[in-house]
Amino acid sequence: MALTIENLGKRFDGRPVLDGIDLEIGADEFVCLLGPSGCGKTTLLRIVAGLLQADEGRISLDGRTLAGISARERNFGMVFQSYSLFGHMTVAENVAYGLRLRRWSRDAMATRVATLLDMVRLPGMASRYPAQLSGGQQQRVAIARALAVEPALLLLDEPFSALDVHVRGALRDELRDMQRRLGVPTLMVTHDQEEAMTLADRIVCMNAGRIEQAGTPAALYRHPRSRFVATFMGQGNLLPAAAACALPGVAVPDALDARDLDLYVRPESLALSHAPDGEGCIRSVTFLGGLQRVHLDWRGLRLTADVFGGTEFAAGETVNVRLTDFERCTWFGGEPVADDAAAGATA
């Protein structure tokens, strides 16, 4: 493994902000720390970078402990949300900053800078200053600077949050392509689940200083282990067992007590059909290009369904509701009827 974090803990003013963090990052893996503000993800990133000290636990790189090794000596590249470029330096000087500290020769620096500026699609920009660049261009320079030193680990602290949506989408695609080509292990902080799902080989979903679940984007979306992960990974519907069982094909597992049991259903797993006497009444419809996001009232619940294809719906219409993909739904809550029969059945 490239990076190993073991039982890491951190407190501020006696209050725990990280508690028992265990995480490994592979040699060429892209890992996203995902969670709401205050969950501890940025604190964890800063501890890995050497900008903060943990109160307990251990971090090692390829088996070598990082305790006592300064941020500068760790040879990690870091990209901040605010770019953090040197305004009095040109683009080339910003990119070459770490190389100069490492006493690279002038010719080697020039070659490396030119290669990286081509990679981040900024050829011909070497003599400009940060104030002469757009936000997206400045972040490209910051990424090139972080990659210049051939880092053992690339750290990204919400690097796209200050950019507009079109620039953000293009730049994250470019970053993922560069990371794959270079094979540099990467740890990124974000609160945007779409961004994490687009970029990550593995997502680490954090809540209140702990890791709730870690896995591939598909695993966290399709098989969340807690209500928190389910709701944080996108839109969904939480149906009490009694209501859920009114949908064809739904049955409470024999090993679970239906009391306080809820079925979590993604919007794409609900299908709607026009019906004059349907149980569902559409409240609103949002057009999202390839799909319609339909909000409706059904059996006293408010549901969201994503409808693909040519059938159009409108507010005020009545519809029938059915479940199309029960295997991808998740039961939450409920006590096992018997320990041996219900092992692993609850989320």
C-alpha positions in Angstrom: 0.0 0.0 0.0 1.2 3.6 -0.7 -0.3 5.1 2.5 -1.6 3.5 5.7 -3.6 5.3 8.4 -4.1 3.4 11.6 -6.4 4.3 14.5 -6.0 8.1 13.9 -7.5 10.5 16.4 -7.6 14.3 16.8 -9.3 16.6 19.3 -9.8 20.4 19.3 -10.3 21.9 22.8 -11.1 18.4 24.1 -13.7 17.7 21.5 -13.0 14.7 19.2 -13.0 15.6 15.5 -11.4 12.3 14.3 -12.0 9.1 16.1 -10.4 5.7 15.2 -9.7 6.4 11.5 -8.3 3.4 9.6 -7.6 3.8 5.9 -5.3 2.5 3.2 -4.6 4.1 -0.2 -3.2 2.0 -3.0 -0.2 2.9 -5.1 -2.1 4.4 -8.0 -5.6 4.8 -6.3 -7.8 7.8 -6.4 -9.6 8.1 -3.0 -12.2 10.7 -2.1 -13.1 11.8 1.4 -16.8 12.6 1.2 -18.9 14.1 3.9 -20.7 17.2 5.2 -19.0 20.3 6.6 -17.5 19.5 10.1 -17.2 15.8 9.6 -13.4 15.8 9.9 -12.4 15.2 6.3 -10.2 18.3 5.9 -8.6 17.8 9.3 -7.7 14.3 8.1 -6.2 15.6 4.9 -4.2 18.2 6.8 -2.8 15.6 9.2 -1.7 13.4 6.2 -0.1 16.5 4.7 1.9 17.2 7.9 0.1 20.5 8.5 -1.5 19.2 11.7 -0.4 16.7 14.2 -2.7 13.8 15.3 -3.3 13.1 19.0 -3.1 9.4 18.5 -2.6 6.8 15.7 0.0 6.2 13.0 0.5 7.2 9.4 3.0 5.4 7.2 4.1 5.6 3.6 5.2 2.3 2.1 5.8 1.0 5.6 7.8 4.1 6.8 6.3 6.1 9.5 5.7 9.8 8.9 5.9 10.8 12.6 8.3 13.6 12.9 8.6 14.2 9.2 7.7 17.8 8.2 5.2 18.6 5.5 8.1 19.8 3.2 10.0 16.5 3.7 7.0 14.3 2.9 7.2 15.1 -0.8 3.4 15.4 -1.1 1.8 17.6 -3.7 -1.1 19.7 -2.4 -3.8 21.7 -4.3 -6.0 24.0 -2.3 -9.5 25.4 -2.9 -8.2 28.9 -3.2 -5.3 28.1 -5.7 -2.7 29.7 -3.4 -0.4 30.8 -6.2 2.3 33.3 -5.7 1.0 36.5 -7.3 4.4 38.0 -7.9 5.7 35.0 -9.8 4.9 34.0 -13.4 3.1 30.8 -14.2 6.5 29.1 -15.0 8.0 30.3 -11.7 5.0 29.0 -9.8 5.2 25.6 -11.4 8.9 25.4 -10.8 8.8 26.6 -7.2 9.2 23.1 -5.7 11.8 22.1 -8.2 13.9 25.2 -7.3 13.8 24.2 -3.6 15.1 20.8 -4.6 17.9 22.4 -6.6 17.0 21.1 -10.0 19.1 22.5 -12.9 17.7 25.3 -15.0 17.4 23.2 -18.1 15.7 20.3 -16.2 13.2 22.8 -14.6 12.4 24.3 -18.0 11.8 20.9 -19.5 9.6 19.8 -16.6 7.6 23.0 -16.6 6.9 22.9 -20.3 5.8 19.3 -20.1 3.4 20.0 -17.3 1.9 23.2 -18.9 1.2 21.1 -22.0 -0.4 18.4 -19.8 -2.7 21.0 -18.1 -3.5 22.6 -21.4 -1.7 25.9 -20.7 0.9 26.0 -23.5 2.1 29.6 -24.1 1.1 30.8 -20.7 4.4 30.4 -18.9 5.2 34.2 -18.8 1.8 35.3 -17.5 1.0 36.1 -13.9 -1.9 34.6 -11.9 -3.9 37.8 -12.0 -4.0 37.5 -15.8 -5.6 34.0 -15.7 -9.2 32.8 -15.2 -10.1 30.8 -12.1 -9.9 27.5 -14.1 -6.5 28.4 -15.5 -5.2 29.3 -12.0 -6.3 25.9 -10.7 -4.5 24.2 -13.6 -1.3 26.0 -12.6 -1.8 24.9 -9.0 -2.3 21.3 -10.2 0.9 21.5 -12.4 2.8 22.9 -9.4 1.7 20.0 -7.2 2.7 17.4 -9.8 6.0 19.1 -10.7 7.9 17.5 -7.8 6.7 13.9 -8.8 4.9 13.6 -5.5 4.6 10.4 -3.5 1.0 11.4 -2.9 -1.3 14.1 -4.4 -3.6 15.8 -1.9 -6.6 17.9 -3.1 -8.7 20.1 -0.8 -12.0 20.8 -2.6 -10.0 22.1 -5.6 -13.0 22.7 -7.8 -15.5 24.3 -5.5 -14.7 27.9 -6.5 -15.2 27.2 -10.2 -18.3 27.5 -12.3 -20.1 24.3 -13.2 -18.8 24.0 -16.8 -15.2 24.7 -15.9 -15.5 22.3 -12.9 -16.7 19.4 -15.0 -14.0 19.8 -17.6 -11.2 20.3 -15.1 -12.1 17.3 -13.0 -12.2 15.1 -16.2 -8.7 16.3 -17.1 -7.4 15.7 -13.6 -8.7 12.2 -13.6 -7.0 11.5 -16.9 -3.7 13.0 -15.7 -3.9 10.9 -12.4 -4.4 7.7 -14.4 -1.5 8.5 -16.8 0.9 9.4 -14.0 -0.2 6.7 -11.6 0.2 9.0 -8.6 -1.9 8.0 -5.5 -4.4 10.7 -4.8 -6.5 11.7 -1.7 -9.2 14.3 -2.3 -11.6 16.1 0.0 -15.1 17.0 -1.3 -18.6 17.4 -0.1 -20.0 16.9 -3.6 -21.2 13.3 -4.1 -21.4 13.7 -7.9 -17.8 14.8 -7.9 -16.7 11.9 -5.7 -18.6 9.4 -7.9 -17.0 10.9 -11.1 -13.4 10.9 -9.8 -12.9 8.2 -7.2 -11.8 4.6 -7.4 -13.0 4.5 -3.8 -15.1 6.8 -1.7 -14.7 7.2 2.1 -17.9 8.6 3.5 -17.3 10.3 6.8 -19.7 11.5 9.5 -18.9 13.1 12.9 -15.3 12.2 12.8 -15.7 8.6 11.8 -15.7 6.6 8.6 -19.3 5.4 8.0 -18.5 3.4 4.9 -15.7 3.0 2.3 -16.0 1.3 -1.1 -16.4 1.9 -4.8 -18.9 4.6 -5.9 -21.3 1.9 -7.1 -21.1 0.0 -3.7 -21.9 3.1 -1.7 -24.8 4.1 -3.9 -26.3 0.7 -4.4 -25.5 -0.9 -1.1 -25.3 1.8 1.7 -24.8 0.4 5.2 -26.6 3.3 7.0 -29.3 5.8 6.5 -26.6 8.5 6.5 -24.7 7.0 3.6 -27.8 6.3 1.7 -29.1 9.9 1.9 -25.7 11.5 1.4 -25.0 9.5 -1.8 -27.9 11.0 -3.6 -31.7 11.3 -3.9 -33.9 8.6 -2.4 -37.1 7.6 -0.8 -37.5 6.2 2.7 -40.6 4.1 2.9 -42.0 2.6 6.1 -42.4 -1.2 5.8 -46.2 -1.1 5.8 -46.2 1.3 2.8 -43.3 -0.4 1.0 -45.1 -3.7 1.1 -48.0 -2.1 -0.9 -45.6 -2.1 -3.9 -45.7 -5.3 -5.9 -42.7 -7.6 -5.3 -41.7 -6.1 -1.9 -41.6 -8.4 1.2 -40.0 -7.9 4.6 -37.2 -10.5 5.1 -38.3 -13.2 7.5 -35.2 -12.6 9.7 -36.3 -9.0 10.4 -38.9 -7.4 12.7 -41.0 -5.1 10.5 -41.4 -2.6 13.4 -39.5 0.6 12.7 -38.2 -0.9 9.4 -37.8 1.3 6.4 -37.0 0.5 2.7 -34.7 2.9 1.0 -35.5 3.3 -2.7 -33.6 5.2 -5.3 -35.7 7.4 -7.7 -34.7 5.4 -10.7 -36.1 2.3 -9.1 -39.6 3.7 -9.2 -41.7 3.5 -12.4 -44.8 5.7 -13.0 -47.7 5.1 -15.4 -50.7 7.4 -16.2 -53.8 6.2 -14.4 -57.0 8.2 -13.8 -57.6 6.4 -10.5 -54.0 6.0 -9.5 -52.9 6.3 -5.9 -50.1 8.8 -6.7 -50.7 12.5 -7.4 -47.9 14.5 -9.1 -46.9 17.6 -7.2 -44.2 18.9 -9.6 -41.9 17.8 -12.5 -38.4 19.0 -13.0 -36.9 18.7 -16.5 -33.2 17.5 -16.4 -32.5 16.8 -20.0 -32.4 13.0 -20.3 -34.9 12.5 -17.5 -37.8 14.0 -15.6 -37.6 14.2 -11.8 -41.1 13.7 -10.6 -42.2 14.7 -7.1 -45.5 13.1 -6.0 -47.8 12.3 -3.1 -48.4 8.5 -2.6 -50.2 6.9 0.4 -49.5 9.9 2.6 -45.8 10.0 1.6 -43.8 12.3 -0.7 -41.8 10.4 -3.2 -39.3 11.2 -5.9 -39.1 9.2 -9.2 -36.7 9.6 -12.1 -38.4 8.9 -15.4 -36.4 8.2 -18.5 -37.7 8.1 -22.0 -40.5 9.8 -23.9 -43.5 9.6 -21.5 -44.2 13.0 -20.1 -45.8 13.8 -16.8 -47.3 17.1 -15.4 -48.3 18.4 -12.1 -51.8 17.4 -11.0 -51.9 14.1 -12.9 -52.6 10.8 -11.1 -50.3 7.8 -11.6 -49.7 4.3 -10.6 -46.4 3.6 -8.8 -44.4 0.3 -9.1 -40.9 -0.8 -8.1 -38.6 -2.0 -10.9 -35.4 -2.9 -9.1 -36.1 -4.4 -5.6 -32.6 -6.0 -5.5 -31.0 -2.5 -5.3 -33.2 -1.3 -2.5 -32.0 -1.5 1.1 -33.8 -2.2 4.4 -32.8 -0.1 7.4 -33.7 -0.6 11.0 -35.6 -3.4 12.5 -34.2 -5.9 15.1 -33.1 -9.4 14.0 -35.7 -12.1 14.9 -32.9 -14.5 15.8 -29.2 -13.7 15.8 -28.2 -16.8 13.8 -30.9 -16.3 11.2 -30.4 -12.6 10.7 -26.6 -12.3 10.6 -25.7 -9.6 8.1 -29.3 -8.9 7.2 -29.5 -5.5 8.8 -27.8 -2.4 7.4 
